[in-house]
């Protein structure tokens, strides 16, 4: 799974994209709001680690999600 942080403009907020190994978009959510239903993506119990990663993630850099 991969993660990328997308910079918003003006009134549009920053967003996070989660993509599978084929780079198909599987989740798209606001960076300032936690993603609900993390178990759907195999990330249950990793909310704090995911939040820390999102805060430190640079904009526009696709990274392998290893948490």
RAGIKA-V741669 format. One record per backbone hydrogen bond with DSSP energy under -0.5 kcal/mol. NH is the residue of the N-H (numbers start at 1). CO is the residue of the C=O. If there is no record, write none. Layout:
NH,CO / NH,CO
This chain:
2,19 / 3,63 / 4,17 / 5,58 / 6,4 / 6,15 / 12,9 / 13,11 / 15,6 / 16,29 / 17,4 / 18,27 / 19,2 / 20,24 / 23,20 / 26,18 / 27,18 / 29,16 / 31,14 / 33,30 / 40,37 / 41,38 / 42,39 / 43,38 / 46,43 / 50,46 / 51,47 / 52,48 / 53,49 / 54,50 / 55,51 / 56,52 / 57,53 / 60,5 / 61,58 / 62,60 / 63,3 / 65,1 / 66,64
